[in-house]
Amino acid sequence: MPRNFKEAMVFTCLMCGMMVFGMSMWNLFVAGAFSWEHVFLGFIPGFIVAFILDTLIVGPIAKKIAFGILPSGLKHQLVKILTISGCMVIGMVTCMSFYGMVFSHGFSAISLPLYGRTLITNFVVALPYNFLIVGPIARFFLGEIQKQGILAEVPVEVTE
């Protein structure tokens, strides 16, 4: 788990980057439009939207819900990780499915049945992808960064 703002930003970038990349490939494959060109053309705008949603909207709401569900004083880190990740997946899939539909089809082609199918299709892939692949990889790299102290916040000495 991130211990300071810098670590949180690195972790968020890792999570958003890997999730956007993987889910972009999945959605293009499902739509029958997969090409590396399409993946890379959509990556930057998708990453920007996902990062903004994660840091400003979905992340704070998901953490509030997760910590509201979890009993206070819980020592099991894995339970905390899975609860927060689960809440994040629900929120991000809800928002990013809508974003993906608008990005690829425009507002005029969006319908409730299409959104429902897109949401379900994305959720069944995003949840295990997050829990089993992206989350462990991001936590591994964050752990390595923390071991090396690269982003550790050094106390500032105030002299008068």
C-alpha positions as CSV (number, residue, x, y, z in Angstrom):
1,M,0.0,0.0,0.0
2,P,1.3,3.5,-0.8
3,R,2.6,5.4,2.3
4,N,2.8,8.9,0.9
5,F,1.5,11.1,-2.0
6,K,4.4,10.3,-4.4
7,E,3.9,6.5,-3.9
8,A,0.2,6.9,-4.3
9,M,0.7,8.7,-7.7
10,V,3.2,6.0,-8.9
11,F,0.8,3.2,-7.8
12,T,-2.1,5.0,-9.5
13,C,-0.2,5.4,-12.7
14,L,0.8,1.8,-12.7
15,M,-2.7,0.6,-12.1
16,C,-4.3,3.0,-14.6
17,G,-1.8,2.3,-17.3
18,M,-2.0,-1.5,-17.1
19,M,-5.8,-1.5,-16.7
20,V,-6.4,0.9,-19.6
21,F,-3.9,-1.1,-21.8
22,G,-5.4,-4.5,-21.1
23,M,-9.0,-3.4,-21.1
24,S,-8.5,-1.5,-24.4
25,M,-7.2,-4.7,-26.0
26,W,-10.1,-6.6,-24.6
27,N,-12.7,-4.2,-25.9
28,L,-11.1,-3.9,-29.3
29,F,-11.0,-7.7,-29.5
30,V,-14.7,-8.0,-28.5
31,A,-15.7,-5.3,-31.1
32,G,-13.7,-7.1,-33.8
33,A,-11.5,-4.1,-34.3
34,F,-8.3,-5.1,-32.6
35,S,-5.1,-3.6,-34.0
36,W,-2.0,-2.3,-32.2
37,E,-2.6,1.1,-33.9
38,H,-6.1,1.3,-32.3
39,V,-4.7,0.2,-28.9
40,F,-2.0,2.9,-28.9
41,L,-4.2,5.7,-30.4
42,G,-6.7,5.2,-27.6
43,F,-4.2,4.6,-24.7
44,I,-3.3,8.2,-23.9
45,P,-6.8,9.7,-23.8
46,G,-8.0,6.6,-21.9
47,F,-5.2,6.8,-19.4
48,I,-5.9,10.5,-18.8
49,V,-9.6,9.9,-18.2
50,A,-8.9,6.9,-16.0
51,F,-6.3,8.8,-14.0
52,I,-8.7,11.7,-13.4
53,L,-11.5,9.4,-12.5
54,D,-9.3,7.4,-10.2
55,T,-7.8,10.3,-8.3
56,L,-10.7,12.7,-8.1
57,I,-14.0,10.8,-8.2
58,V,-13.9,7.0,-8.1
59,G,-10.9,6.5,-5.8
60,P,-12.2,8.7,-3.0
61,I,-15.7,7.3,-3.2
62,A,-14.5,3.7,-3.4
63,K,-12.2,4.1,-0.4
64,K,-15.0,5.7,1.6
65,I,-17.3,2.8,0.8
66,A,-14.5,0.2,1.4
67,F,-13.5,1.6,4.8
68,G,-17.2,1.9,5.7
69,I,-17.7,-1.9,5.0
70,L,-14.5,-3.0,6.7
71,P,-14.5,-3.4,10.5
72,S,-12.3,-0.9,12.3
73,G,-9.0,-2.2,13.5
74,L,-8.9,-4.9,10.8
75,K,-5.3,-6.3,10.7
76,H,-5.7,-8.4,7.5
77,Q,-4.0,-6.4,4.7
78,L,-5.3,-8.8,2.0
79,V,-9.0,-8.2,3.0
80,K,-8.4,-4.4,2.8
81,I,-6.7,-4.7,-0.6
82,L,-9.5,-6.9,-2.0
83,T,-12.2,-4.7,-0.6
84,I,-10.7,-1.4,-2.0
85,S,-9.8,-3.1,-5.3
86,G,-13.4,-4.5,-5.7
87,C,-14.9,-1.1,-5.0
88,M,-12.5,0.5,-7.5
89,V,-13.3,-2.0,-10.2
90,I,-17.0,-1.4,-9.8
91,G,-16.6,2.3,-10.1
92,M,-14.0,2.4,-12.8
93,V,-15.8,-0.2,-15.0
94,T,-19.0,1.8,-14.7
95,C,-17.3,5.0,-15.8
96,M,-14.8,3.7,-18.3
97,S,-17.4,1.6,-20.1
98,F,-19.4,4.7,-20.7
99,Y,-16.2,6.6,-21.7
100,G,-15.2,3.8,-24.1
101,M,-18.7,3.8,-25.8
102,V,-18.6,7.6,-26.3
103,F,-14.9,7.5,-27.5
104,S,-15.6,4.8,-30.1
105,H,-19.3,5.4,-31.1
106,G,-20.1,9.0,-30.0
107,F,-23.1,10.0,-27.9
108,S,-25.7,9.2,-30.6
109,A,-25.1,5.5,-30.6
110,I,-25.3,4.9,-26.9
111,S,-28.3,3.0,-25.6
112,L,-29.1,1.5,-22.2
113,P,-29.0,-2.2,-23.5
114,L,-25.7,-1.5,-25.2
115,Y,-24.3,0.1,-22.1
116,G,-25.5,-2.9,-20.0
117,R,-23.8,-5.4,-22.2
118,T,-20.6,-3.4,-22.3
119,L,-20.7,-3.0,-18.5
120,I,-21.1,-6.8,-17.9
121,T,-18.5,-7.7,-20.6
122,N,-16.0,-5.4,-19.0
123,F,-16.7,-6.3,-15.4
124,V,-16.2,-10.0,-15.9
125,V,-12.8,-9.3,-17.4
126,A,-11.7,-6.3,-15.3
127,L,-12.3,-7.9,-11.9
128,P,-10.0,-11.0,-12.3
129,Y,-7.5,-8.9,-14.4
130,N,-7.3,-6.4,-11.5
131,F,-7.1,-9.0,-8.7
132,L,-4.8,-11.5,-10.4
133,I,-2.6,-9.6,-12.8
134,V,-2.5,-5.8,-12.5
135,G,-2.8,-5.4,-8.7
136,P,-0.1,-7.9,-7.9
137,I,2.3,-6.4,-10.5
138,A,1.7,-2.8,-9.3
139,R,2.1,-3.9,-5.7
140,F,5.3,-5.7,-6.5
141,F,6.8,-2.6,-8.2
142,L,5.6,-0.4,-5.4
143,G,7.2,-2.7,-2.9
144,E,10.5,-2.6,-4.7
145,I,10.3,1.2,-4.8
146,Q,9.6,1.3,-1.1
147,K,12.5,-1.1,-0.3
148,Q,14.9,1.2,-2.1
149,G,13.4,4.3,-0.5
150,I,13.2,6.1,-3.9
151,L,10.0,8.0,-3.0
152,A,10.4,8.1,0.7
153,E,9.5,11.5,2.1
154,V,12.5,12.9,3.9
155,P,11.7,15.1,6.9
156,V,12.6,18.7,6.3
157,E,14.8,20.3,8.9
158,V,13.6,23.8,9.7
159,T,16.4,26.2,10.8
160,E,15.9,29.6,12.2
